[in-house]
Amino acid sequence: MPASPTKSRRVAVLADSDTRWKWGALTAQRLLPAGTEMRLDGYLLRGRATPTPRQLAEVGVHAESLREVTGVEFLRALREQSYDVLVLALVGGGVQAMLHGLRHLWADTTERPVVVTGYVGVVYEKLADGLLLRHGADLVLANSRQDADRFRAVYDGVGAEATAVTEVALPFLGGAPYTGEHEPYTVVFAAQPSVPESRKDRAYLLERLIRHARRHPEREVLLKLRSKPGEHTTHIEELPYQKLAQSQDLPANLKLVYGHMGEVLDRTDLLVTVSSTAALESLHRQIPTVLLTDLGVREGLGNHHFVGSGCLASWDQLDAGHRPEPDPAWVARQGVAAGGASYDAAFDAARERIGKLLDRPGGLAPLDPYYTLRTAPGYLPGILARHHLGPDGAPLPGAPAADKAPGPVRQIVRRAARGAYRHGVQRVAPVIRRMGEL
């Protein structure tokens, strides 16, 4: 019997930061069945966190095409190119705007791609707000059983259709399981751009990291940084740790490192963070993992998500040799396949659902977001206007590049403006804030 022909699918990912590009592109790769040929086109939504070439290279995901666009430019691109699957890897307001823009774009056709969205990591704040802004996609991905239950409860609670919620797992988990201590024993502190926010708290964490390195000169201590000065990630970082470290006398065994988190975890014996998604990557590989309690266990820090994990501890405990033991039941509910569970199977339900939608006779029904001019007349228009869309999802008159691609001069001006914005956030704003505290 001749082999069945290999299916080919065209997939687009629209992302607004380096971490969301990583989540969106890796999710796209896992959403199609094995043996499916995929052409991946990437679109980067222009904004304050648009990733630099270095950040994109660090993610390590190949796309056949990759270009920077406004929301209106993206909608124009979808008029000109058809896709099978579209992944919206954006902040909630961006997802909502694109859903309405796409609904208007596809008003007269059922031949449209399956639209997928979700979250890049732990959902520890703005649960209802973020979820309702994502409602209307064909699939709203939940990275764990716990998230899937919470997502459905929110949608059911407001009378919104909840069938789009689909349990998966974080797409970037993987790597070899931890098998024992390295030489030298390596402690990694995974920094976050916005947690904690204050100079005092960030300086405290850096000082404790330095103290730990001095207390244990036989260990290698790594400060894993997300971005270089002048770059932005999903959240704004006004006080980069590397800037704070410039005024410190760092011990020889403490190093600042960049690069792919998976490669850093390959040599990690203890992962320490406040609430980074890196903790879930580490737990997946059964690496000893600690969520710091030094600044409290608080919703604003995100470490409250790890209550019950067995991984909450302070620097004092770590300095004294504490080794955390994660709770197996807690880990299992987080979509973390520690202990040999099948990680690939986590995406089976999403693959099956997408396959059925792609093969549905007569095409797909119109996108149907919960937020409309009837349910949220004082909220929705402002969200759409930020992306130069009218209340009906149509591009507003005079929207930037609504009907022509930007020329080279305009591209240069945009890059210069973004550079000035990043300089203002990381250099000027902290100075003004300190002056205001005098």
C-alpha positions in Angstrom: 0.0 0.0 0.0 1.5 3.4 -0.9 2.3 5.7 1.9 -0.3 8.4 2.6 0.9 11.9 1.4 2.4 14.1 4.0 0.1 17.0 5.0 1.4 20.5 4.7 0.1 23.3 6.9 0.8 27.0 6.9 1.0 28.6 10.3 1.3 32.3 11.4 2.4 33.5 14.8 1.8 37.1 15.9 3.9 38.0 19.0 4.7 41.2 20.9 7.8 40.2 22.9 10.7 37.7 22.9 9.1 35.5 25.4 5.7 35.5 23.6 7.4 34.7 20.3 9.2 31.8 22.0 5.8 30.5 23.4 3.9 31.1 20.2 6.4 29.6 17.8 7.1 26.5 20.0 3.4 26.1 20.6 2.8 26.2 16.9 5.3 23.4 16.4 3.5 21.2 18.9 0.0 21.8 17.7 0.3 19.9 14.5 0.4 16.1 14.3 3.7 14.3 13.8 4.6 14.1 10.1 2.9 17.3 9.2 5.0 19.7 7.2 4.7 23.2 8.6 5.6 26.5 7.1 5.9 29.1 9.9 5.5 32.8 9.2 6.3 35.1 12.1 4.9 38.6 12.7 6.3 40.8 15.5 3.8 43.4 16.7 5.5 46.7 16.8 5.7 48.2 20.3 7.8 48.9 23.4 8.9 45.2 23.8 9.5 44.3 20.1 12.4 41.8 20.3 15.9 42.6 19.0 17.7 40.3 16.6 19.8 39.0 19.5 16.7 38.1 21.5 15.2 36.3 18.6 18.4 34.3 18.0 18.4 33.3 21.6 15.0 31.8 21.3 16.3 29.5 18.6 13.1 29.0 16.6 13.3 29.1 12.8 10.6 30.8 10.8 10.5 30.9 7.0 9.6 34.6 7.2 9.7 37.1 10.1 8.7 40.8 9.9 7.7 43.6 12.2 4.1 44.9 11.7 1.5 47.1 13.3 -1.9 45.5 14.0 -3.4 47.0 10.8 -0.4 45.8 8.8 -1.0 42.3 10.1 -4.6 42.4 9.2 -3.6 43.5 5.7 -1.1 40.7 5.5 -3.9 38.2 6.3 -6.0 39.5 3.4 -3.1 38.6 1.1 -2.0 35.3 2.6 -4.1 32.4 3.8 -3.1 30.2 6.8 -4.4 27.0 8.4 -3.6 28.0 12.0 -3.0 31.4 13.5 -1.4 31.8 17.0 -1.9 35.1 18.8 0.9 35.3 21.3 0.0 38.8 22.7 -0.9 40.6 25.8 -4.7 40.4 26.5 -5.7 43.7 24.9 -3.7 42.9 21.7 -5.5 39.5 21.5 -8.9 41.2 21.8 -8.1 43.8 19.2 -6.9 41.2 16.7 -10.0 39.0 17.3 -12.3 41.9 16.4 -10.1 42.9 13.5 -10.1 39.4 12.2 -13.8 39.0 12.7 -14.3 42.1 10.5 -11.8 40.8 8.0 -13.5 37.4 7.7 -17.1 38.7 7.9 -18.0 37.3 4.4 -16.2 34.0 4.5 -16.0 30.8 6.5 -12.7 29.9 5.0 -10.4 31.1 7.8 -7.6 29.7 10.0 -8.1 28.1 13.4 -7.2 30.9 15.9 -5.3 29.9 19.0 -4.1 32.0 22.0 -3.0 31.4 25.6 -0.4 32.5 28.2 3.3 32.4 28.1 3.7 31.1 31.7 2.2 31.2 35.2 -1.1 33.1 35.4 -0.9 34.8 38.8 -2.6 38.2 38.2 -5.5 39.7 36.3 -7.1 36.2 35.7 -10.6 37.4 34.8 -9.4 40.4 32.8 -6.8 38.5 30.8 -9.1 35.6 30.1 -12.1 37.6 28.9 -9.7 39.6 26.6 -8.7 36.2 25.1 -12.2 34.9 24.7 -13.4 34.4 21.1 -10.4 32.4 19.9 -11.1 28.9 18.8 -8.6 27.5 21.3 -7.6 29.2 24.6 -4.7 27.1 25.8 -4.2 26.4 29.5 -0.8 25.3 30.5 -1.9 23.0 33.3 -4.9 21.1 34.7 -5.2 23.8 37.4 -5.3 26.6 34.8 -7.9 24.8 32.7 -10.2 24.4 35.7 -9.8 28.1 36.6 -10.3 29.3 33.0 -13.5 27.4 32.6 -14.8 28.7 35.9 -14.3 32.3 34.8 -16.0 31.8 31.5 -18.9 29.8 33.0 -19.2 32.5 35.7 -19.9 35.3 33.2 -22.0 33.1 30.8 -19.3 32.9 28.1 -18.8 29.8 26.0 -16.0 27.8 27.7 -15.4 25.0 25.2 -12.4 26.8 23.7 -10.4 26.1 26.9 -7.9 23.3 26.1 -5.4 21.9 28.5 -1.8 21.6 27.2 1.5 22.3 28.9 4.2 25.0 28.5 5.8 24.2 25.1 9.4 24.9 26.1 9.7 22.3 28.9 12.3 19.6 28.1 15.9 18.7 28.5 17.7 15.9 30.3 16.5 15.1 33.8 18.8 16.1 36.7 21.0 13.1 37.7 23.2 14.6 40.4 25.5 17.3 41.4 27.9 18.9 39.0 31.5 19.9 39.5 31.4 22.7 40.6 28.0 22.7 42.3 26.1 25.5 40.5 23.5 27.8 41.9 21.4 29.8 39.4 19.3 32.9 40.3 16.8 33.4 37.5 16.1 37.2 37.3 12.8 38.7 36.3 12.4 42.1 34.6 9.6 43.4 36.8 9.5 41.2 39.9 10.4 42.7 42.3 10.0 46.3 41.1 11.7 48.5 43.6 15.4 49.4 43.6 15.6 48.4 47.4 14.2 44.9 46.8 16.3 44.2 43.7 19.4 45.5 45.5 18.6 43.2 48.4 18.3 40.1 46.2 21.6 41.0 44.5 23.3 41.5 47.9 22.0 38.1 49.1 23.2 36.4 45.9 26.7 38.0 46.4 26.6 36.9 50.1 25.7 33.3 49.1 28.6 33.2 46.6 31.1 34.4 49.3 29.7 32.0 51.9 30.2 29.1 49.4 33.4 29.9 47.4 33.5 26.2 46.2 30.2 26.8 44.3 29.7 28.5 41.0 26.9 31.1 41.3 25.2 32.4 38.2 22.9 35.4 37.8 20.8 34.5 34.7 19.6 37.7 33.0 16.7 37.9 30.6 17.8 40.9 28.5 20.7 43.3 27.9 20.4 47.0 28.7 18.4 48.7 26.0 16.3 45.6 25.3 12.8 44.9 26.6 11.1 41.6 27.2 7.4 41.0 28.1 7.6 43.3 31.1 9.5 46.6 31.4 12.8 46.4 33.3 13.7 49.8 34.7 16.5 48.6 37.0 18.5 45.8 35.3 20.5 43.7 37.7 23.6 44.2 35.5 23.3 47.9 36.2 23.0 47.4 39.9 26.0 45.0 39.8 28.3 47.7 38.4 28.7 49.3 41.8 29.4 46.0 43.6 32.6 44.1 44.2 31.5 40.7 42.8 33.3 37.6 44.0 35.2 35.5 41.5 32.7 32.6 41.6 29.7 34.9 40.7 29.0 35.4 37.0 26.4 37.2 35.0 25.1 35.1 32.1 22.7 35.4 29.2 21.6 32.7 26.8 19.0 30.0 26.5 17.5 28.9 29.8 17.6 25.3 28.9 21.4 25.4 28.3 21.9 27.1 31.7 19.7 24.4 33.4 21.9 21.7 31.9 24.6 22.7 34.5 22.3 23.8 37.4 22.2 22.1 40.8 19.9 24.6 42.5 17.5 27.0 40.7 16.5 30.1 42.7 14.0 32.7 41.7 11.1 34.9 43.0 8.4 33.5 40.6 9.9 33.0 37.2 8.5 30.4 34.8 12.0 29.1 34.8 11.0 27.4 38.1 8.6 25.2 36.1 11.3 24.4 33.6 13.5 23.4 36.5 10.9 21.3 38.2 10.1 19.5 35.0 13.8 18.4 34.9 13.7 17.5 38.6 16.3 20.1 39.5 16.1 21.3 43.1 14.1 24.6 42.9 13.4 27.4 45.3 10.9 30.2 45.2 12.2 32.9 47.5 10.1 34.1 50.5 12.5 36.8 51.6 10.2 39.6 50.3 7.1 37.8 51.5 4.7 35.4 49.8 2.5 37.9 47.9 0.3 38.1 44.9 2.3 41.1 43.6 5.4 38.9 43.5 3.7 35.9 41.9 5.3 33.5 44.4 1.9 32.9 46.0 1.2 30.6 43.0 3.7 28.2 44.5 2.0 27.8 47.8 1.8 24.0 48.4 4.7 23.2 46.1 7.2 22.5 48.9 9.6 24.9 47.1 9.2 28.1 49.1 12.3 29.0 51.1 14.5 32.0 52.1 18.1 32.8 51.4 18.9 32.1 55.1 17.7 28.6 54.6 19.7 28.1 51.4 22.8 29.5 53.0 22.4 26.9 55.7 22.2 24.1 53.1 18.4 23.6 52.7 17.4 21.3 49.8 13.8 21.6 48.7 11.5 18.6 48.0 8.6 19.4 45.7 5.2 18.0 46.4 4.3 15.5 43.6 0.6 16.2 43.6 1.2 20.0 43.3 3.7 19.4 40.5 1.3 17.2 38.6 -1.4 19.8 38.6 1.0 22.4 37.0 1.5 20.6 33.7 5.0 19.7 34.8 5.8 16.1 33.7 8.4 15.3 36.4 9.2 11.7 37.0 8.9 10.4 33.4 5.3 11.2 32.6 4.6 11.7 28.9 5.0 15.3 28.1 4.2 15.1 24.4 0.8 13.7 25.2 -0.1 17.0 26.9 -0.8 18.5 23.4 -2.9 15.6 22.1 -6.3 17.2 22.9 -5.3 20.4 21.2 -4.0 18.6 18.1 -7.3 16.6 17.9 -9.4 19.7 18.3 -7.5 21.6 15.6 -7.7 18.7 13.3 -11.5 18.6 13.6 -11.8 22.3 13.1 -9.6 22.2 10.0 -11.7 19.3 8.5 -15.1 20.8 9.5 -17.5 20.8 6.4 -18.5 24.3 5.4 -15.6 26.0 7.2 -15.6 27.7 10.5 -18.1 29.9 12.3 -17.3 33.6 12.8 -15.1 34.5 15.7 -17.3 35.3 18.7 -15.6 37.3 21.5 -17.4 37.8 24.8 -16.6 41.5 24.7 -18.9 43.4 22.3 -20.4 46.8 22.2 -23.4 45.3 24.0 -21.4 43.6 26.9 -18.6 46.2 27.3 -19.5 49.5 25.5 -17.3 51.5 27.9 -14.2 49.2 27.6 -13.9 47.6 24.2 -13.7 50.8 22.0 -10.6 52.0 23.8 -8.9 48.6 23.4 -9.6 48.6 19.7 -8.6 52.3 19.3 -5.1 51.6 20.7 -4.6 49.3 17.7 -6.2 51.9 15.3 -9.4 49.8 14.9 -12.9 51.2 15.1 -15.7 49.8 17.3 -16.6 47.3 14.5 -13.0 46.1 14.1 -12.4 47.9 10.9 -9.2 50.0 10.5 -9.8 53.6 11.4 -9.3 56.3 8.7 -5.7 57.4 8.8 -4.4 54.3 10.6 -0.6 54.0 10.2 0.2 52.0 7.1 -3.3 50.9 6.6 -3.0 50.5 2.9 0.8 50.6 2.1 4.0 49.2 3.5 6.2 51.6 5.5 9.1 53.1 3.5 12.7 53.0 4.7 12.6 56.5 6.2 9.6 55.5 8.3 11.3 52.3 9.4 14.4 54.3 10.6 12.2 56.7 12.5 10.4 53.9 14.2 13.6 52.2 15.3 15.0 55.5 16.6 11.8 56.2 18.5 11.8 52.8 20.1 15.4 53.2 21.1 14.6 56.6 22.7 11.7 55.0 24.6 13.9 52.2 26.0 16.6 54.8 27.0 13.9 56.8 28.8 12.6 53.8 30.7 15.9 52.5 31.9 17.9 55.7 32.3 15.7 58.8 32.6 12.7 57.5 34.5 14.6 56.1 37.5 16.5 59.4 37.9 13.2 61.4 37.9 11.7 59.0 40.4 14.6 59.3 42.7 14.5 63.1 42.5 10.8 63.0 43.4 11.6 61.0 46.5 14.1 63.7 47.8 
